[in-house]
Amino acid sequence: MQDKNKKIAEQIKQLNALKGPVSKELLDYHKENMSKQKKVLDAVKEKEKTIPEISSETGLDSKEVLKQITGLVKYGKAIHIPAKTGYLKYKAK
């Protein structure tokens, strides 16, 4: 595992030399996005919930929750549970 990490670190150094370091704005955006993703994932860890329930629990706008949960489902970190009526529910894998 350490060899893999060293290889990745070397590749990052090479990219920084070619393209320059990653901007602070991009790093801040990524950090904020990961924080939102974690909030959403934590909200659905124990119990399946709808978008409005996740939104009220996390304090995030429902559009932002939908964006985050869609990504989590796409990358296999959460699943959606079909409902016969009303909102879909989501749960962490």
C-alpha positions in Angstrom: 0.0 0.0 0.0 2.8 2.4 0.8 4.3 1.8 -2.7 1.0 2.7 -4.2 0.8 5.9 -2.1 4.4 6.9 -3.1 3.6 6.3 -6.7 0.5 8.5 -6.5 2.4 11.2 -4.6 5.1 11.2 -7.4 2.4 11.5 -10.0 0.9 14.5 -8.2 4.3 16.2 -8.1 4.7 15.7 -11.8 1.3 17.1 -12.5 2.0 20.1 -10.3 5.2 20.7 -12.2 3.4 20.6 -15.5 0.1 22.4 -14.6 0.8 24.2 -11.4 -0.8 23.4 -8.0 -4.5 23.1 -7.6 -6.2 26.4 -6.9 -7.4 27.2 -3.4 -10.9 27.8 -4.8 -11.0 24.3 -6.2 -9.7 22.8 -3.0 -12.3 24.7 -1.0 -15.1 23.7 -3.3 -14.0 20.0 -3.0 -13.8 20.2 0.8 -17.2 21.8 1.1 -18.7 19.2 -1.3 -17.2 16.3 0.6 -18.6 17.8 3.8 -22.1 18.0 2.3 -21.8 14.5 1.0 -20.8 13.2 4.5 -23.8 15.0 6.1 -26.2 13.3 3.7 -24.6 9.9 4.0 -24.6 10.1 7.8 -28.3 11.1 7.7 -29.3 7.9 5.8 -26.8 5.6 7.6 -29.2 4.2 10.2 -32.7 4.6 8.6 -34.0 5.2 5.1 -35.2 8.8 4.6 -36.8 11.0 1.9 -35.2 14.1 0.4 -37.2 16.4 2.6 -36.3 14.5 5.7 -32.6 14.5 4.8 -32.9 18.2 4.1 -34.4 19.1 7.4 -31.9 16.9 9.3 -28.8 18.2 7.6 -29.9 21.8 7.1 -29.0 21.6 3.4 -31.4 22.8 0.7 -33.4 20.0 -0.9 -31.9 20.7 -4.3 -28.4 20.2 -2.8 -29.5 17.0 -1.0 -30.9 15.7 -4.3 -27.5 16.5 -6.0 -25.5 14.8 -3.3 -27.8 11.7 -3.0 -27.8 11.2 -6.8 -24.0 11.1 -6.7 -24.0 8.7 -3.8 -26.4 6.4 -5.5 -24.4 6.6 -8.8 -21.1 5.6 -7.1 -22.7 2.9 -5.0 -22.5 4.5 -1.6 -26.3 4.7 -1.2 -29.4 3.0 -2.6 -32.9 4.3 -3.4 -35.9 2.4 -2.2 -38.9 2.7 -4.5 -42.2 3.8 -2.9 -45.7 3.1 -4.2 -46.7 6.7 -3.3 -44.9 9.8 -2.2 -41.1 10.4 -2.2 -38.4 7.8 -2.9 -36.4 6.9 0.2 -32.7 6.5 0.4 -30.3 4.5 2.6 -26.6 4.2 2.9 -25.1 0.9 1.7 
